[in-house]
Amino acid sequence: MTSGPAPTNTKSPSSQRLRIEYFDQNESFASQLPRLGTIEQELAFVDSAGPWYLVRLDAPVFYQEKGYSQLLLMSRWVGYSIAGQEKTSVFMLLVPDGVAPKPTQSHKLFSHVAWGVATLV
């Protein structure tokens, strides 16, 4: 992970709205973004304290002929929350519809699809 700008907001991110844009690591996914979504839950997994954020998308993304209405996002910048006022570089993991991630699971159960940029809206 890399260092980013200093955190600017430590407000609880639950129910906050995000704009998610493509950044790098999977050009075939780039056309699916940007998307808007709402943070539904903050999570830590058995193998990654995160924090990870479960985001419900306003419109699904499609990847390898499947639709996804949820993403897991985590800041790529150590000590920086996606709830900050600045754009934040994030890992993006696909969450299959109908699946509810749990802290007793590994984050590796979810496919890493790309790096993105998340911004509060």
LUMVO-191808 format. One line per field, with one value per residue: x, y, z of N, C-alpha, C in turn; residue in one letter; residue number from 1. Coordinates in steps of 0.05 Angstrom, whole numbers, plus 5000, padded with zeros to 4 digits. Each point is the difference from the previous one (the first is absolute). Example, Ala and Ser with C-alpha at 12.3 -4.5 7.8 and 13.67 -1.06 7.14 Angstrom:
BEGIN
n_u	5264	4993;
n_v	4886	5021;
n_w	5156	4986;
ca_u	4982	5016;
ca_v	5024	5024;
ca_w	5000	5001;
c_u	5018	4985;
c_v	5024	5022;
c_w	5000	5014;
bakol	A	S;
kedo	1	2;
***
This chain:
BEGIN
n_u	5017	4988	5016	4980	4982	5004	4989	4976	4990	4992	4981	4981	5010	4987	4987	5026	4997	5007	5020	4998	5026	5006	5021	5002	5016	4981	5012	4996	5006	5018	4988	5002	5020	4991	4997	4975	5005	4989	5015	4999	5026	5012	5021	5007	5020	4999	5003	4983	5013	5009	4979	4984	4989	4977	5001	4976	5003	4997	5020	4994	5023	5011	5007	5012	4982	5009	4976	5010	4985	5021	5015	5023	5003	5027	5006	5014	4992	5023	4982	4990	4979	4983	4996	5025	5007	5024	5007	4992	5024	4985	5000	4992	4983	4994	4975	4998	4979	4987	5025	5001	5021	5016	5004	4986	4997	5012	5013	5017	4977	5007	4992	5027	4985	5008	5017	4990	4983	4998	4977	4999	4974;
n_v	4977	5021	5020	5012	5018	5018	4983	5005	4975	5000	5015	4987	4982	4986	4991	5004	5020	4982	5013	4979	5006	4993	4985	4973	4983	5011	5005	4973	5009	5014	4987	4985	5017	5022	4996	5004	5003	4983	5010	4973	4993	5002	4988	4981	4989	4973	5006	5019	5016	5006	5016	4980	5010	4990	5002	5010	4990	5024	4993	4976	4988	4997	4976	4992	5016	5011	5005	5023	4998	4985	5017	4988	5021	5003	5020	5007	5022	4992	4994	4995	5013	4983	5005	5003	5025	4989	4999	4975	4991	4982	4978	4987	4989	4980	5007	4974	5005	5009	5009	4993	5016	4983	5011	4978	5015	4991	5023	4979	4997	5025	5001	5004	5021	5019	5020	5014	5020	5004	5013	5013	4995;
n_w	5000	4991	5005	5010	4993	5017	5018	4988	5003	5025	4988	5015	4983	5018	4979	4999	4983	4981	4987	4985	4996	4975	5009	5007	4987	4984	4977	5001	5024	4988	4980	5022	5000	5012	5026	5007	5026	5018	5019	5001	4999	5023	4988	5017	4987	5002	4975	5007	5017	4976	5003	4995	4978	5008	4973	5003	4976	4990	4984	4993	5007	4976	5008	4978	4989	5022	5012	5009	5021	5009	5012	5005	5015	4996	5015	4979	5012	5012	5019	4976	5008	4989	5026	4991	5001	5000	4975	5002	4997	4986	5015	4978	5017	4984	5007	4997	4983	5022	4997	5025	4993	5012	5023	5001	4978	4979	4998	5000	5014	4999	4975	5001	4994	5017	4994	5019	4996	5026	4995	5023	4998;
ca_u	4983	5016	4991	4985	4998	4992	4971	4987	4973	4999	4971	4992	4993	4976	4979	5011	4999	5026	5003	5022	5011	5021	5027	5020	5003	4982	4988	4974	4980	4999	4976	4978	5000	4994	4975	4994	4991	4997	5014	4981	5012	5029	5008	5028	4999	5019	5027	5004	4985	4987	4972	4987	4974	4981	4987	4977	5001	4974	4996	5020	5022	5000	5027	5000	4972	4984	4995	5007	4987	5016	5029	5016	5021	5018	5021	5027	5018	5000	4990	4982	4973	4985	4981	5013	4990	5016	4998	5015	5006	4988	4998	4972	4994	4973	4984	4977	4974	4990	5021	5005	5026	5001	5027	5012	5009	5023	4994	5008	4977	4989	5019	5010	4994	5015	5004	4982	5001	4974	4997	4974	4983;
ca_v	5023	5025	5022	5021	5025	4997	4998	5026	4996	4974	4994	4973	5000	4986	5015	5022	4995	5001	4997	4981	5002	4982	5011	4984	4972	4983	5017	4989	5009	5030	5011	4996	5023	5004	4992	5011	4979	5007	4982	4987	4987	4999	4973	4989	4971	4985	5003	5027	5017	5021	4993	4996	5011	4988	5022	4992	5017	5009	4984	4978	4997	4973	4990	4973	4993	5000	5026	5003	5024	5008	4999	5005	5020	5007	5019	4990	5018	4993	5020	5019	4990	5008	5020	5026	5019	4998	4975	4979	4976	4977	4973	4993	4971	4995	4985	4989	5007	4981	4992	5020	4994	4997	5003	4974	4990	5012	5018	4987	4987	5019	5005	5027	5006	5023	5022	5022	5025	5005	5028	5006	5019;
ca_w	5000	4998	5016	4986	5016	5028	5003	5004	5011	5014	5004	4993	4972	4994	4986	4984	4971	4987	4971	4996	4973	4993	5001	4988	5005	4985	4980	4991	5019	5000	4988	5019	5019	5029	5012	5026	5019	5028	5019	5017	5024	5004	5007	5001	4994	5016	4988	4992	5019	4985	4997	4974	4999	4982	4986	4983	4976	4989	4976	5002	4981	4987	4996	4991	4995	5025	5012	5029	5012	5023	5000	5024	4995	5022	4992	4994	5015	5028	5018	4986	4997	4976	5008	5000	4980	4975	4985	5013	4984	5014	4989	4995	4999	4991	5019	4986	5010	5019	5020	5021	5012	5029	5012	5004	4974	4988	4978	4976	4988	4981	4978	4995	4972	4990	5018	4993	5015	5013	5009	5012	4984;
c_u	5018	4988	4986	5000	4990	4969	4988	4973	5000	4971	4994	4989	4973	4979	5011	5000	5028	4996	5025	5008	5022	5027	5020	4995	4980	4985	4973	4977	4995	4973	4976	4998	5001	4972	4996	4990	4999	5015	4979	5012	5030	5007	5029	4997	5021	5029	5006	4983	4986	5006	4991	4972	4983	4983	4978	4999	4972	4993	5022	5022	4999	5028	4999	4972	4983	4996	5006	4988	5015	5030	5010	5022	5017	5021	5026	5020	4997	4990	4981	4973	4988	4979	5012	4988	5015	4994	5019	5004	4991	5005	4970	4997	4970	4986	4976	4974	4990	5020	5004	5027	4999	5028	5014	5011	5027	4992	5007	4978	4987	5021	5008	4998	5017	5007	4982	5006	4972	5000	4972	4984	4978;
c_v	5025	5021	5021	5025	4995	4999	5027	4997	4972	4993	4972	5000	4987	5019	5023	4991	5004	5000	4982	5000	4979	5014	4983	4970	4982	5017	4989	5008	5030	5011	4998	5023	5026	4989	5015	4978	5011	4981	4988	4989	5003	4972	4997	4970	4986	5005	5029	5018	5023	5028	4997	5012	4986	5023	4988	5020	5008	4985	4978	5004	4972	4992	4970	4988	4996	5028	5000	5027	5010	4998	5002	5019	5003	5019	4987	5016	4994	5024	5020	4987	5008	5021	5028	5018	4999	4974	4980	4977	4975	4974	4996	4970	4997	4982	4989	5008	4977	4990	5023	4994	5001	5003	4973	4988	5013	5019	4987	4984	5017	5008	5029	5007	5023	5018	5023	5025	5005	5029	5003	5019	5011;
c_w	5000	5019	4983	5016	5028	5001	5006	5014	5013	5007	4992	4971	4994	4988	4983	4970	4988	4970	4997	4971	4997	5003	4984	5005	4985	4980	4990	5019	4999	4989	5019	5020	4985	5007	5027	5018	5028	5018	5018	5026	4999	5010	5005	4995	5017	4990	4991	5017	4985	5011	4971	5002	4979	4988	4982	4977	4991	4975	5000	4979	4989	4994	4994	4999	5025	5010	5030	5010	5024	4994	5028	4993	5025	4989	4995	5016	5030	5017	4988	4995	4974	5006	5001	4978	4974	4986	5013	4981	5016	4985	4995	4997	4992	5021	4984	5013	5019	5021	5020	5013	5031	5011	5004	4974	4993	4978	4973	4987	4978	4979	4999	4971	4989	5024	4991	5017	5011	5011	5012	4982	5018;
bakol	M	T	S	G	P	A	P	T	N	T	K	S	P	S	S	Q	R	L	R	I	E	Y	F	D	Q	N	E	S	F	A	S	Q	L	P	R	L	G	T	I	E	Q	E	L	A	F	V	D	S	A	G	P	W	Y	L	V	R	L	D	A	P	V	F	Y	Q	E	K	G	Y	S	Q	L	L	L	M	S	R	W	V	G	Y	S	I	A	G	Q	E	K	T	S	V	F	M	L	L	V	P	D	G	V	A	P	K	P	T	Q	S	H	K	L	F	S	H	V	A	W	G	V	A	T	L	V;
kedo	1	2	3	4	5	6	7	8	9	10	11	12	13	14	15	16	17	18	19	20	21	22	23	24	25	26	27	28	29	30	31	32	33	34	35	36	37	38	39	40	41	42	43	44	45	46	47	48	49	50	51	52	53	54	55	56	57	58	59	60	61	62	63	64	65	66	67	68	69	70	71	72	73	74	75	76	77	78	79	80	81	82	83	84	85	86	87	88	89	90	91	92	93	94	95	96	97	98	99	100	101	102	103	104	105	106	107	108	109	110	111	112	113	114	115	116	117	118	119	120	121;
***
